[in-house]
Amino acid sequence: MQFQTKLLVAAFISLLMAYPVFAKNIAVMPFENITKDADKNWIGAGFAETLTTKLCKVKEVNLLEREQLSKILDEIKFQKSGLVDESTAVQTGKMYGVDVMVFGSYQVMGDTLRVSARFVDVETRKVIDTAETTGDMADIFKLQDNIAFSLMDSLKVVLGEKEKQEVTVNPTEDLTAYQWYSKGNDAFNLKLYNEAIECYQEAINLDPKHADAYDNMGFAYYRKGNYDSAIEMCEKAISINPEYANAYDNMGVIYAHKGDFDKAIEMYEKAISINPEFAEAYDNMGSAYAKKGNYDKAIYVNIGKDKSIAYTKKGNYDKAIELFEKAISINPEYADAYFNMGLAYDYKGNYDKAIEMYEKAVSINTKYAAAYNNMGSAYDDKGNHDKAIEMYEKAISIKPEYADAYFNMGVSYGQQGNYDKAISCLKKAAILGSKEAQKYLTAKRINW
């Protein structure tokens, strides 16, 4: 069948008019299988994943990372058909600073693949425009290329020759390997990690140079808690593609969970040296510094490709804050970075500044229960127990089973001398599994 496609140029005109200056963070959601043929479910996950990978090659584009996308899929209770609750997805996407969300659906008719895409403004929640592209199943990579190039053209992103070439690079040229890889992505999105690993391995068996399959398999192992195997897979991905910034970032996350923060920071530095605009890597590295112990020696940290700075670590919170600020300068709507910066100020004892950061986090994501809880703790540290209780109540209204918030509120009531309410909150926290609350309740004497 002759390759035919309706390119997205006209469909993106209104998007271009709405955003004359490009500074956008984009999230590509798994595409919905409207034919309901379960054997074709892999197409939706694969199409979205590969489109994301292609767009990541463009310096002026920030794409939502896998870990953040997984949180959105958790929130919307992602289904195997690829069905996405757009309203909830957009609401959750906003907390990660997403400006435009790409939703789509596809239909397979014999050897023909028809893909429809729609673009949603996260701020207004309005559909900016829709588009459709059609071609042979064997031309699936061309369909993805056309969508990627059309999106960049309509957003006035001028690609250099190297970027144009990189966008056309596919995860594999073996269509069967790509199918297994996409099946792995579909299983990963559904938290079927063992199945995902098996699918990625099948892809690698067919194409041993499939770096993306190694990287994704590493993240699946990470989700299973098998950190050593996860690191091994990421290292294999990097041995194939030494410029694989996401693989370095993923390896940093894994090392951080192993408690090896020095090694984690080394990985984040490498990710940033490849991609100096990697907001998530800055945020992750900031968290790693905040979690390290105290040392009285100078430490060097690479910022960007060439620049190095020396500093003397004092609890690492100042360095952590610097990195969170860098992440926010890249993505001003990065709620998690504001939250993490609030934690760093909290640990430094600067409660006013901590509260300011938590407030910014909840202004971006009004459902950020942890930020309300931490803001309550900061108010408690300032001695403002009424305001602290107000924050804990907001946290609990968002997350009714929030044991830590009940525990903190119980302590706050106790500090006010309202022991009946304090005991009530502590009992609720204990029922929800708070060991600290259980200790309080079993203590012979409670020092509020």
Contacts in CASP RR format, 6 or more apart in sequence:
PFRMAT RR
TARGET T0000
AUTHOR 0000-0000-0000
METHOD contacts of the structure
MODEL  1
MQFQTKLLVAAFISLLMAYPVFAKNIAVMPFENITKDADKNWIGAGFAET
LTTKLCKVKEVNLLEREQLSKILDEIKFQKSGLVDESTAVQTGKMYGVDV
MVFGSYQVMGDTLRVSARFVDVETRKVIDTAETTGDMADIFKLQDNIAFS
LMDSLKVVLGEKEKQEVTVNPTEDLTAYQWYSKGNDAFNLKLYNEAIECY
QEAINLDPKHADAYDNMGFAYYRKGNYDSAIEMCEKAISINPEYANAYDN
MGVIYAHKGDFDKAIEMYEKAISINPEFAEAYDNMGSAYAKKGNYDKAIY
VNIGKDKSIAYTKKGNYDKAIELFEKAISINPEYADAYFNMGLAYDYKGN
YDKAIEMYEKAVSINTKYAAAYNNMGSAYDDKGNHDKAIEMYEKAISIKP
EYADAYFNMGVSYGQQGNYDKAISCLKKAAILGSKEAQKYLTAKRINW
1 111 0 8 1.000
1 112 0 8 1.000
1 135 0 8 1.000
1 136 0 8 1.000
3 135 0 8 1.000
3 136 0 8 1.000
3 139 0 8 1.000
3 142 0 8 1.000
4 134 0 8 1.000
4 135 0 8 1.000
5 133 0 8 1.000
5 134 0 8 1.000
5 135 0 8 1.000
5 142 0 8 1.000
5 143 0 8 1.000
5 146 0 8 1.000
6 131 0 8 1.000
6 132 0 8 1.000
6 133 0 8 1.000
6 134 0 8 1.000
7 131 0 8 1.000
7 133 0 8 1.000
7 146 0 8 1.000
7 150 0 8 1.000
8 117 0 8 1.000
8 131 0 8 1.000
8 133 0 8 1.000
8 146 0 8 1.000
8 147 0 8 1.000
8 150 0 8 1.000
8 151 0 8 1.000
8 154 0 8 1.000
9 150 0 8 1.000
9 153 0 8 1.000
9 154 0 8 1.000
11 117 0 8 1.000
11 129 0 8 1.000
11 130 0 8 1.000
11 131 0 8 1.000
12 119 0 8 1.000
12 129 0 8 1.000
12 131 0 8 1.000
12 150 0 8 1.000
12 151 0 8 1.000
12 153 0 8 1.000
12 154 0 8 1.000
12 155 0 8 1.000
13 129 0 8 1.000
13 154 0 8 1.000
14 128 0 8 1.000
14 129 0 8 1.000
15 100 0 8 1.000
15 119 0 8 1.000
15 128 0 8 1.000
15 129 0 8 1.000
15 154 0 8 1.000
15 155 0 8 1.000
16 154 0 8 1.000
16 155 0 8 1.000
16 156 0 8 1.000
18 121 0 8 1.000
18 128 0 8 1.000
19 99 0 8 1.000
19 155 0 8 1.000
20 156 0 8 1.000
22 60 0 8 1.000
22 155 0 8 1.000
22 156 0 8 1.000
22 157 0 8 1.000
23 99 0 8 1.000
24 61 0 8 1.000
24 62 0 8 1.000
24 99 0 8 1.000
24 100 0 8 1.000
24 155 0 8 1.000
25 62 0 8 1.000
25 63 0 8 1.000
25 64 0 8 1.000
25 96 0 8 1.000
25 97 0 8 1.000
25 98 0 8 1.000
25 99 0 8 1.000
25 100 0 8 1.000
25 331 0 8 1.000
25 333 0 8 1.000
26 55 0 8 1.000
26 61 0 8 1.000
26 62 0 8 1.000
26 63 0 8 1.000
26 64 0 8 1.000
26 98 0 8 1.000
26 99 0 8 1.000
26 100 0 8 1.000
26 101 0 8 1.000
26 102 0 8 1.000
27 63 0 8 1.000
27 64 0 8 1.000
27 68 0 8 1.000
27 69 0 8 1.000
27 72 0 8 1.000
27 93 0 8 1.000
27 96 0 8 1.000
27 98 0 8 1.000
27 100 0 8 1.000
27 101 0 8 1.000
27 102 0 8 1.000
28 48 0 8 1.000
28 51 0 8 1.000
28 52 0 8 1.000
28 55 0 8 1.000
28 63 0 8 1.000
28 64 0 8 1.000
28 101 0 8 1.000
28 102 0 8 1.000
29 48 0 8 1.000
29 69 0 8 1.000
29 72 0 8 1.000
29 84 0 8 1.000
29 89 0 8 1.000
29 101 0 8 1.000
29 102 0 8 1.000
29 103 0 8 1.000
29 104 0 8 1.000
30 44 0 8 1.000
30 45 0 8 1.000
30 46 0 8 1.000
30 48 0 8 1.000
30 73 0 8 1.000
30 78 0 8 1.000
30 82 0 8 1.000
30 84 0 8 1.000
30 186 0 8 1.000
30 189 0 8 1.000
31 43 0 8 1.000
31 44 0 8 1.000
31 45 0 8 1.000
31 47 0 8 1.000
31 48 0 8 1.000
31 82 0 8 1.000
31 103 0 8 1.000
31 104 0 8 1.000
31 105 0 8 1.000
31 106 0 8 1.000
31 115 0 8 1.000
31 117 0 8 1.000
32 44 0 8 1.000
32 81 0 8 1.000
32 82 0 8 1.000
32 83 0 8 1.000
32 84 0 8 1.000
32 103 0 8 1.000
32 104 0 8 1.000
32 105 0 8 1.000
32 106 0 8 1.000
33 40 0 8 1.000
33 41 0 8 1.000
33 43 0 8 1.000
33 44 0 8 1.000
33 81 0 8 1.000
33 82 0 8 1.000
33 105 0 8 1.000
33 106 0 8 1.000
34 105 0 8 1.000
34 106 0 8 1.000
34 107 0 8 1.000
35 106 0 8 1.000
35 107 0 8 1.000
35 108 0 8 1.000
36 81 0 8 1.000
37 108 0 8 1.000
38 80 0 8 1.000
40 106 0 8 1.000
40 108 0 8 1.000
41 80 0 8 1.000
41 81 0 8 1.000
41 82 0 8 1.000
41 186 0 8 1.000
42 179 0 8 1.000
42 182 0 8 1.000
42 183 0 8 1.000
42 184 0 8 1.000
42 185 0 8 1.000
42 186 0 8 1.000
43 106 0 8 1.000
43 108 0 8 1.000
43 113 0 8 1.000
43 140 0 8 1.000
43 182 0 8 1.000
44 82 0 8 1.000
44 106 0 8 1.000
44 182 0 8 1.000
44 186 0 8 1.000
45 82 0 8 1.000
45 182 0 8 1.000
45 183 0 8 1.000
45 184 0 8 1.000
45 185 0 8 1.000
45 186 0 8 1.000
45 188 0 8 1.000
45 189 0 8 1.000
46 178 0 8 1.000
46 181 0 8 1.000
46 182 0 8 1.000
46 185 0 8 1.000
46 186 0 8 1.000
47 106 0 8 1.000
47 115 0 8 1.000
47 140 0 8 1.000
47 143 0 8 1.000
47 144 0 8 1.000
47 182 0 8 1.000
48 102 0 8 1.000
49 182 0 8 1.000
49 185 0 8 1.000
49 212 0 8 1.000
50 141 0 8 1.000
50 144 0 8 1.000
50 170 0 8 1.000
50 171 0 8 1.000
50 178 0 8 1.000
50 182 0 8 1.000
51 102 0 8 1.000
51 144 0 8 1.000
51 147 0 8 1.000
51 148 0 8 1.000
52 63 0 8 1.000
52 64 0 8 1.000
53 171 0 8 1.000
53 212 0 8 1.000
54 144 0 8 1.000
54 145 0 8 1.000
54 148 0 8 1.000
54 167 0 8 1.000
54 168 0 8 1.000
54 169 0 8 1.000
55 61 0 8 1.000
55 63 0 8 1.000
55 148 0 8 1.000
55 151 0 8 1.000
55 152 0 8 1.000
55 167 0 8 1.000
56 63 0 8 1.000
56 246 0 8 1.000
57 163 0 8 1.000
57 166 0 8 1.000
57 167 0 8 1.000
57 169 0 8 1.000
58 152 0 8 1.000
58 157 0 8 1.000
58 159 0 8 1.000
58 163 0 8 1.000
58 167 0 8 1.000
59 163 0 8 1.000
59 275 0 8 1.000
59 277 0 8 1.000
60 157 0 8 1.000
61 152 0 8 1.000
61 157 0 8 1.000
62 277 0 8 1.000
62 279 0 8 1.000
62 330 0 8 1.000
62 331 0 8 1.000
64 72 0 8 1.000
64 93 0 8 1.000
64 96 0 8 1.000
64 98 0 8 1.000
65 246 0 8 1.000
65 249 0 8 1.000
65 280 0 8 1.000
66 216 0 8 1.000
66 219 0 8 1.000
66 246 0 8 1.000
66 250 0 8 1.000
67 253 0 8 1.000
67 280 0 8 1.000
68 96 0 8 1.000
68 280 0 8 1.000
70 189 0 8 1.000
71 92 0 8 1.000
71 96 0 8 1.000
72 89 0 8 1.000
72 92 0 8 1.000
72 93 0 8 1.000
72 96 0 8 1.000
73 189 0 8 1.000
75 88 0 8 1.000
75 89 0 8 1.000
75 92 0 8 1.000
76 84 0 8 1.000
76 85 0 8 1.000
76 88 0 8 1.000
76 89 0 8 1.000
76 92 0 8 1.000
77 85 0 8 1.000
78 84 0 8 1.000
78 189 0 8 1.000
78 190 0 8 1.000
80 186 0 8 1.000
80 190 0 8 1.000
84 103 0 8 1.000
86 101 0 8 1.000
86 103 0 8 1.000
86 120 0 8 1.000
87 125 0 8 1.000
89 101 0 8 1.000
89 103 0 8 1.000
90 101 0 8 1.000
90 120 0 8 1.000
90 122 0 8 1.000
90 125 0 8 1.000
91 367 0 8 1.000
93 101 0 8 1.000
93 122 0 8 1.000
94 122 0 8 1.000
94 123 0 8 1.000
94 333 0 8 1.000
94 364 0 8 1.000
94 365 0 8 1.000
95 335 0 8 1.000
95 336 0 8 1.000
95 364 0 8 1.000
95 365 0 8 1.000
95 367 0 8 1.000
95 368 0 8 1.000
96 333 0 8 1.000
96 334 0 8 1.000
96 335 0 8 1.000
96 336 0 8 1.000
97 122 0 8 1.000
97 331 0 8 1.000
97 332 0 8 1.000
97 333 0 8 1.000
97 334 0 8 1.000
97 335 0 8 1.000
97 364 0 8 1.000
98 122 0 8 1.000
98 333 0 8 1.000
99 121 0 8 1.000
99 122 0 8 1.000
99 123 0 8 1.000
99 333 0 8 1.000
100 119 0 8 1.000
100 120 0 8 1.000
100 121 0 8 1.000
100 122 0 8 1.000
100 128 0 8 1.000
101 119 0 8 1.000
101 120 0 8 1.000
101 122 0 8 1.000
102 117 0 8 1.000
102 118 0 8 1.000
102 119 0 8 1.000
102 120 0 8 1.000
103 117 0 8 1.000
103 118 0 8 1.000
103 119 0 8 1.000
103 120 0 8 1.000
104 115 0 8 1.000
104 116 0 8 1.000
104 117 0 8 1.000
104 118 0 8 1.000
105 115 0 8 1.000
105 116 0 8 1.000
106 113 0 8 1.000
106 114 0 8 1.000
106 115 0 8 1.000
106 116 0 8 1.000
107 113 0 8 1.000
107 114 0 8 1.000
108 114 0 8 1.000
108 137 0 8 1.000
110 137 0 8 1.000
111 136 0 8 1.000
111 137 0 8 1.000
111 138 0 8 1.000
112 134 0 8 1.000
112 135 0 8 1.000
112 136 0 8 1.000
112 137 0 8 1.000
113 134 0 8 1.000
113 135 0 8 1.000
113 136 0 8 1.000
113 137 0 8 1.000
113 139 0 8 1.000
113 140 0 8 1.000
113 143 0 8 1.000
114 132 0 8 1.000
114 133 0 8 1.000
114 134 0 8 1.000
114 135 0 8 1.000
115 132 0 8 1.000
115 133 0 8 1.000
115 134 0 8 1.000
115 143 0 8 1.000
115 147 0 8 1.000
116 130 0 8 1.000
116 131 0 8 1.000
116 132 0 8 1.000
117 130 0 8 1.000
117 131 0 8 1.000
117 132 0 8 1.000
117 133 0 8 1.000
117 147 0 8 1.000
118 127 0 8 1.000
118 128 0 8 1.000
118 129 0 8 1.000
118 130 0 8 1.000
118 131 0 8 1.000
119 127 0 8 1.000
119 128 0 8 1.000
119 129 0 8 1.000
119 130 0 8 1.000
120 126 0 8 1.000
120 127 0 8 1.000
120 128 0 8 1.000
121 128 0 8 1.000
131 147 0 8 1.000
131 150 0 8 1.000
133 143 0 8 1.000
133 146 0 8 1.000
133 147 0 8 1.000
135 142 0 8 1.000
135 143 0 8 1.000
138 175 0 8 1.000
140 175 0 8 1.000
140 178 0 8 1.000
141 170 0 8 1.000
145 167 0 8 1.000
145 168 0 8 1.000
148 167 0 8 1.000
149 159 0 8 1.000
149 164 0 8 1.000
149 167 0 8 1.000
152 159 0 8 1.000
152 167 0 8 1.000
159 167 0 8 1.000
170 178 0 8 1.000
171 178 0 8 1.000
171 181 0 8 1.000
171 210 0 8 1.000
171 211 0 8 1.000
171 212 0 8 1.000
171 213 0 8 1.000
172 178 0 8 1.000
172 181 0 8 1.000
172 203 0 8 1.000
172 206 0 8 1.000
172 207 0 8 1.000
172 209 0 8 1.000
172 210 0 8 1.000
172 212 0 8 1.000
172 213 0 8 1.000
173 207 0 8 1.000
174 206 0 8 1.000
174 207 0 8 1.000
176 206 0 8 1.000
177 202 0 8 1.000
177 203 0 8 1.000
177 204 0 8 1.000
177 206 0 8 1.000
177 207 0 8 1.000
177 210 0 8 1.000
177 213 0 8 1.000
178 203 0 8 1.000
180 199 0 8 1.000
180 200 0 8 1.000
180 202 0 8 1.000
180 203 0 8 1.000
180 206 0 8 1.000
180 213 0 8 1.000
181 199 0 8 1.000
181 200 0 8 1.000
181 203 0 8 1.000
181 210 0 8 1.000
181 212 0 8 1.000
181 213 0 8 1.000
181 216 0 8 1.000
183 199 0 8 1.000
184 195 0 8 1.000
184 196 0 8 1.000
184 199 0 8 1.000
184 200 0 8 1.000
184 203 0 8 1.000
184 216 0 8 1.000
185 196 0 8 1.000
185 216 0 8 1.000
187 193 0 8 1.000
187 195 0 8 1.000
187 196 0 8 1.000
187 199 0 8 1.000
188 196 0 8 1.000
188 216 0 8 1.000
188 219 0 8 1.000
188 220 0 8 1.000
188 223 0 8 1.000
191 223 0 8 1.000
193 220 0 8 1.000
193 221 0 8 1.000
193 223 0 8 1.000
193 224 0 8 1.000
194 224 0 8 1.000
196 216 0 8 1.000
196 217 0 8 1.000
196 220 0 8 1.000
197 217 0 8 1.000
197 220 0 8 1.000
197 221 0 8 1.000
200 213 0 8 1.000
200 214 0 8 1.000
200 216 0 8 1.000
200 217 0 8 1.000
200 220 0 8 1.000
201 217 0 8 1.000
203 210 0 8 1.000
203 213 0 8 1.000
204 210 0 8 1.000
204 213 0 8 1.000
204 214 0 8 1.000
204 217 0 8 1.000
207 213 0 8 1.000
209 240 0 8 1.000
210 240 0 8 1.000
211 236 0 8 1.000
211 237 0 8 1.000
211 238 0 8 1.000
211 240 0 8 1.000
211 241 0 8 1.000
211 244 0 8 1.000
211 247 0 8 1.000
212 237 0 8 1.000
214 233 0 8 1.000
214 234 0 8 1.000
214 236 0 8 1.000
214 237 0 8 1.000
214 240 0 8 1.000
214 247 0 8 1.000
215 233 0 8 1.000
215 234 0 8 1.000
215 237 0 8 1.000
215 244 0 8 1.000
215 246 0 8 1.000
215 247 0 8 1.000
215 250 0 8 1.000
217 233 0 8 1.000
218 229 0 8 1.000
218 230 0 8 1.000
218 231 0 8 1.000
218 232 0 8 1.000
218 233 0 8 1.000
218 234 0 8 1.000
218 237 0 8 1.000
218 250 0 8 1.000
218 254 0 8 1.000
219 230 0 8 1.000
219 250 0 8 1.000
220 230 0 8 1.000
221 227 0 8 1.000
221 229 0 8 1.000
221 230 0 8 1.000
221 233 0 8 1.000
222 230 0 8 1.000
222 250 0 8 1.000
222 253 0 8 1.000
222 254 0 8 1.000
222 257 0 8 1.000
225 257 0 8 1.000
227 254 0 8 1.000
227 257 0 8 1.000
227 258 0 8 1.000
230 250 0 8 1.000
230 251 0 8 1.000
230 254 0 8 1.000
231 251 0 8 1.000
231 254 0 8 1.000
231 255 0 8 1.000
234 247 0 8 1.000
234 248 0 8 1.000
234 250 0 8 1.000
234 251 0 8 1.000
234 254 0 8 1.000
235 251 0 8 1.000
237 244 0 8 1.000
237 247 0 8 1.000
238 244 0 8 1.000
238 247 0 8 1.000
238 248 0 8 1.000
238 251 0 8 1.000
241 247 0 8 1.000
243 274 0 8 1.000
244 274 0 8 1.000
245 270 0 8 1.000
245 271 0 8 1.000
245 272 0 8 1.000
245 274 0 8 1.000
245 275 0 8 1.000
245 278 0 8 1.000
245 281 0 8 1.000
246 271 0 8 1.000
248 267 0 8 1.000
248 268 0 8 1.000
248 270 0 8 1.000
248 271 0 8 1.000
248 274 0 8 1.000
248 281 0 8 1.000
249 267 0 8 1.000
249 268 0 8 1.000
249 271 0 8 1.000
249 278 0 8 1.000
249 280 0 8 1.000
249 281 0 8 1.000
249 284 0 8 1.000
251 267 0 8 1.000
252 263 0 8 1.000
252 264 0 8 1.000
252 265 0 8 1.000
252 267 0 8 1.000
252 268 0 8 1.000
252 271 0 8 1.000
252 284 0 8 1.000
252 288 0 8 1.000
253 264 0 8 1.000
253 284 0 8 1.000
254 264 0 8 1.000
255 261 0 8 1.000
255 263 0 8 1.000
255 264 0 8 1.000
255 267 0 8 1.000
256 264 0 8 1.000
256 284 0 8 1.000
256 287 0 8 1.000
256 288 0 8 1.000
256 291 0 8 1.000
259 291 0 8 1.000
261 288 0 8 1.000
261 289 0 8 1.000
261 291 0 8 1.000
261 292 0 8 1.000
262 292 0 8 1.000
264 284 0 8 1.000
264 285 0 8 1.000
264 288 0 8 1.000
265 285 0 8 1.000
265 288 0 8 1.000
265 289 0 8 1.000
265 301 0 8 1.000
268 281 0 8 1.000
268 282 0 8 1.000
268 284 0 8 1.000
268 285 0 8 1.000
268 288 0 8 1.000
269 285 0 8 1.000
269 301 0 8 1.000
269 302 0 8 1.000
271 278 0 8 1.000
271 281 0 8 1.000
272 278 0 8 1.000
272 281 0 8 1.000
272 282 0 8 1.000
272 285 0 8 1.000
272 302 0 8 1.000
272 303 0 8 1.000
272 304 0 8 1.000
273 302 0 8 1.000
273 304 0 8 1.000
273 305 0 8 1.000
275 281 0 8 1.000
276 303 0 8 1.000
276 304 0 8 1.000
276 305 0 8 1.000
277 330 0 8 1.000
278 330 0 8 1.000
279 326 0 8 1.000
279 327 0 8 1.000
279 328 0 8 1.000
279 330 0 8 1.000
279 331 0 8 1.000
279 334 0 8 1.000
279 337 0 8 1.000
280 327 0 8 1.000
282 323 0 8 1.000
282 324 0 8 1.000
282 326 0 8 1.000
282 327 0 8 1.000
282 330 0 8 1.000
282 337 0 8 1.000
283 323 0 8 1.000
283 324 0 8 1.000
283 327 0 8 1.000
283 334 0 8 1.000
283 336 0 8 1.000
283 337 0 8 1.000
283 340 0 8 1.000
285 301 0 8 1.000
285 323 0 8 1.000
286 319 0 8 1.000
286 320 0 8 1.000
286 323 0 8 1.000
286 324 0 8 1.000
286 340 0 8 1.000
286 344 0 8 1.000
287 320 0 8 1.000
287 340 0 8 1.000
289 313 0 8 1.000
289 316 0 8 1.000
289 317 0 8 1.000
289 319 0 8 1.000
289 320 0 8 1.000
289 323 0 8 1.000
290 316 0 8 1.000
290 317 0 8 1.000
290 320 0 8 1.000
290 340 0 8 1.000
290 343 0 8 1.000
290 344 0 8 1.000
290 347 0 8 1.000
291 316 0 8 1.000
292 313 0 8 1.000
292 315 0 8 1.000
292 316 0 8 1.000
293 315 0 8 1.000
293 316 0 8 1.000
294 313 0 8 1.000
294 314 0 8 1.000
294 315 0 8 1.000
294 316 0 8 1.000
295 313 0 8 1.000
296 312 0 8 1.000
296 313 0 8 1.000
297 312 0 8 1.000
297 313 0 8 1.000
298 310 0 8 1.000
298 311 0 8 1.000
298 312 0 8 1.000
298 313 0 8 1.000
299 310 0 8 1.000
299 311 0 8 1.000
299 312 0 8 1.000
299 313 0 8 1.000
299 319 0 8 1.000
300 308 0 8 1.000
300 309 0 8 1.000
300 310 0 8 1.000
301 308 0 8 1.000
301 309 0 8 1.000
301 311 0 8 1.000
301 319 0 8 1.000
302 308 0 8 1.000
303 309 0 8 1.000
303 326 0 8 1.000
311 318 0 8 1.000
311 319 0 8 1.000
313 319 0 8 1.000
315 347 0 8 1.000
317 344 0 8 1.000
317 345 0 8 1.000
317 347 0 8 1.000
317 348 0 8 1.000
318 348 0 8 1.000
320 340 0 8 1.000
320 341 0 8 1.000
320 344 0 8 1.000
321 341 0 8 1.000
321 344 0 8 1.000
321 345 0 8 1.000
324 337 0 8 1.000
324 338 0 8 1.000
324 340 0 8 1.000
324 341 0 8 1.000
324 344 0 8 1.000
325 341 0 8 1.000
327 334 0 8 1.000
327 337 0 8 1.000
328 334 0 8 1.000
328 337 0 8 1.000
328 338 0 8 1.000
328 341 0 8 1.000
331 337 0 8 1.000
333 364 0 8 1.000
334 364 0 8 1.000
335 360 0 8 1.000
335 361 0 8 1.000
335 362 0 8 1.000
335 364 0 8 1.000
335 365 0 8 1.000
335 368 0 8 1.000
335 371 0 8 1.000
336 361 0 8 1.000
338 357 0 8 1.000
338 358 0 8 1.000
338 360 0 8 1.000
338 361 0 8 1.000
338 364 0 8 1.000
338 371 0 8 1.000
339 357 0 8 1.000
339 358 0 8 1.000
339 361 0 8 1.000
339 368 0 8 1.000
339 370 0 8 1.000
339 371 0 8 1.000
339 374 0 8 1.000
341 357 0 8 1.000
342 353 0 8 1.000
342 354 0 8 1.000
342 357 0 8 1.000
342 358 0 8 1.000
342 361 0 8 1.000
342 374 0 8 1.000
343 354 0 8 1.000
343 374 0 8 1.000
345 351 0 8 1.000
345 353 0 8 1.000
345 354 0 8 1.000
345 357 0 8 1.000
346 354 0 8 1.000
346 374 0 8 1.000
346 377 0 8 1.000
346 378 0 8 1.000
346 381 0 8 1.000
349 381 0 8 1.000
351 378 0 8 1.000
351 379 0 8 1.000
351 381 0 8 1.000
351 382 0 8 1.000
352 382 0 8 1.000
354 374 0 8 1.000
354 375 0 8 1.000
354 378 0 8 1.000
355 375 0 8 1.000
355 378 0 8 1.000
355 379 0 8 1.000
358 371 0 8 1.000
358 372 0 8 1.000
358 374 0 8 1.000
358 375 0 8 1.000
358 378 0 8 1.000
359 375 0 8 1.000
361 368 0 8 1.000
361 371 0 8 1.000
362 368 0 8 1.000
362 371 0 8 1.000
362 372 0 8 1.000
362 375 0 8 1.000
365 371 0 8 1.000
367 398 0 8 1.000
368 398 0 8 1.000
369 394 0 8 1.000
369 395 0 8 1.000
369 396 0 8 1.000
369 398 0 8 1.000
369 399 0 8 1.000
369 402 0 8 1.000
369 405 0 8 1.000
370 395 0 8 1.000
372 391 0 8 1.000
372 392 0 8 1.000
372 394 0 8 1.000
372 395 0 8 1.000
372 398 0 8 1.000
372 405 0 8 1.000
373 391 0 8 1.000
373 392 0 8 1.000
373 395 0 8 1.000
373 402 0 8 1.000
373 404 0 8 1.000
373 405 0 8 1.000
373 408 0 8 1.000
375 391 0 8 1.000
376 387 0 8 1.000
376 388 0 8 1.000
376 389 0 8 1.000
376 390 0 8 1.000
376 391 0 8 1.000
376 392 0 8 1.000
376 395 0 8 1.000
376 408 0 8 1.000
376 412 0 8 1.000
377 388 0 8 1.000
377 408 0 8 1.000
378 388 0 8 1.000
379 385 0 8 1.000
379 387 0 8 1.000
379 388 0 8 1.000
379 391 0 8 1.000
380 388 0 8 1.000
380 408 0 8 1.000
380 411 0 8 1.000
380 412 0 8 1.000
380 415 0 8 1.000
383 415 0 8 1.000
385 412 0 8 1.000
385 413 0 8 1.000
385 415 0 8 1.000
385 416 0 8 1.000
386 416 0 8 1.000
388 408 0 8 1.000
388 409 0 8 1.000
388 412 0 8 1.000
389 409 0 8 1.000
389 412 0 8 1.000
389 413 0 8 1.000
392 405 0 8 1.000
392 406 0 8 1.000
392 408 0 8 1.000
392 409 0 8 1.000
392 412 0 8 1.000
393 409 0 8 1.000
395 402 0 8 1.000
395 405 0 8 1.000
396 402 0 8 1.000
396 405 0 8 1.000
396 406 0 8 1.000
396 409 0 8 1.000
399 405 0 8 1.000
401 432 0 8 1.000
402 432 0 8 1.000
403 429 0 8 1.000
403 432 0 8 1.000
403 433 0 8 1.000
403 434 0 8 1.000
403 437 0 8 1.000
404 429 0 8 1.000
404 434 0 8 1.000
406 425 0 8 1.000
406 426 0 8 1.000
406 428 0 8 1.000
406 429 0 8 1.000
406 432 0 8 1.000
406 434 0 8 1.000
406 437 0 8 1.000
407 425 0 8 1.000
407 426 0 8 1.000
407 429 0 8 1.000
407 434 0 8 1.000
407 436 0 8 1.000
407 437 0 8 1.000
407 440 0 8 1.000
409 425 0 8 1.000
410 421 0 8 1.000
410 422 0 8 1.000
410 423 0 8 1.000
410 424 0 8 1.000
410 425 0 8 1.000
410 426 0 8 1.000
410 429 0 8 1.000
411 422 0 8 1.000
411 426 0 8 1.000
411 440 0 8 1.000
411 448 0 8 1.000
412 422 0 8 1.000
413 419 0 8 1.000
413 421 0 8 1.000
413 422 0 8 1.000
413 425 0 8 1.000
414 421 0 8 1.000
414 422 0 8 1.000
414 446 0 8 1.000
414 448 0 8 1.000
415 448 0 8 1.000
417 448 0 8 1.000
422 448 0 8 1.000
423 441 0 8 1.000
426 437 0 8 1.000
426 440 0 8 1.000
426 441 0 8 1.000
427 437 0 8 1.000
427 441 0 8 1.000
429 436 0 8 1.000
429 437 0 8 1.000
430 437 0 8 1.000
430 438 0 8 1.000
430 441 0 8 1.000
440 446 0 8 1.000
END
